[in-house]
Amino acid sequence: MKFALITAILLSSIGVAQAANAEKGQALVEKGNCASCHGAGLNAPILPAYPKLAGQHADYLYYSLRAYQVGGSNAQFGRNNAVMSSQAKPYSDADLHDMAAYIAKLPGNFVIKK
């Protein structure tokens, strides 16, 4: 009985999430000037310490941006980086999803072994 109830709740919540808008994400990424550190196409960082973002999974990108928003206030989830924390703070949750959707669609050069 519990399994059926939990399954029903999970299935009913599937349609609640709004799809991310990659076009809006592109505008937000350009407005935030992400390429100034992460390089052209977000795939050529200006310093080796900065990550390549293009082609990363959207979920990973979203949770990374969200963790920068949280910062050091949550040791189990937050990420401490003064620059990224200030960059991520002004965006809404929907904005972060949109940005992640756009960045995930960019061509990256990650190697996937199969």
Sequence and secondary structure as in RCSB ss.txt:
>XXXX:A:sequence
MKFALITAILLSSIGVAQAANAEKGQALVEKGNCASCHGAGLNAPILPAYPKLAGQHADYLYYSLRAYQVGGSNA
QFGRNNAVMSSQAKPYSDADLHDMAAYIAKLPGNFVIKK
>XXXX:A:secstr
 HHHHHHHHHHHHGGGS    HHHHHHHHHHHTTHHHH GGG S SSTTS   TT  HHHHHHHHHHHHHGGG T
TT    HHHHHHHTT  HHHHHHHHHHHHHS        
